Amino acid sequence: MKPEYKDSIWFSIPIVGEKEVVSSPRYHWRCDDRGDDPFVIVQWTQSGEGIFSCETGTFKVPAGYAFVSIIPEDASYYYPPKSKEPWVFEWFNVYGSIACEIFRKFRSEFGPIVPLPIQSAAATSFRRLIASLSNPEGANRWQVSVEAYSFVVEWWREASQSGSLEDGLERAERFCRGHFREQLSVKQIASETNMSREHFTRTFSERFKETPAAFLRRLRLNEATTLLRDTRLPLAEVAMRSGFYSVRHMMRTFQRVHGKNPSEYRRRAGASV
């Protein structure tokens, strides 16, 4: 339904009380085709997986996560073309400048993809909101607004807790340790955690006291140091096995951290080239 007033809050949902199930690549929405009137889409995955793409990156939306889109924007959401499992989700739209501003601040804090665990208090509040909308004729619009604010506050509280971030950050740390030998970028790591690159970098740095790029560099340098000390592999092979982009990249990093180049380190460590 269309909002009655641009500065008020109102909602639109699909078939009330039912989950939506899609399994075709034809399900592909472009947010800049949704008109010029501002509104917010909150779409919560129950099972399967969707994709949300915006200016900060392309992200998976797996079960227990929701994406937030603020229309109008250059973004899209769609069913993964190669997926074999249906994407099952619930959603609502919220209209009005006040709501858009609230969700804009929420998204700037937590990114466009935010955990919404199915057994969480925020999930319960989400369902309560949907239930309030299940009978539009009998729903009091102001009561619905109260339910909406309650949901946002609870979701914000859960997303702000260190534990809700640590799960994603710990997954990122494990992912880095398992894949640092590959040509891995910070954007790829952030995508694995379903955070925007900016939000991931900020929270990772707060948690581990170094940036993701610095953490990757340290893992690669430690691996190169071990290979230089314990093997006779050529420098090019050491660089490749350690995840450096090139011998020059490894040498520059080594010189900056150790004050000597890899060959000098190897000689002093007692290994021969």
Secondary structure by P-SEA (a helix, b strand, c coil): cccccccccccccccccbbbbbccccccccccccccccbbbbbbbcccbbbbbcccbbbbbcccbbbbbcccccccccccccccbbbbbcbbbbbcaaaaaaaaaaaaacccccccccccaaaaaaaaaaaaacccccccaaaaaaaaaaaaaaaaaaaacaaaaaaaaaaaaaaaaacccccccaaaaaaaacccaaaaaaaaaaaccccaaaaaaaaaaaaaaaaaacccccaaaaaaaaccccaaaaaaaaaaaccccaaaaaaaacccc
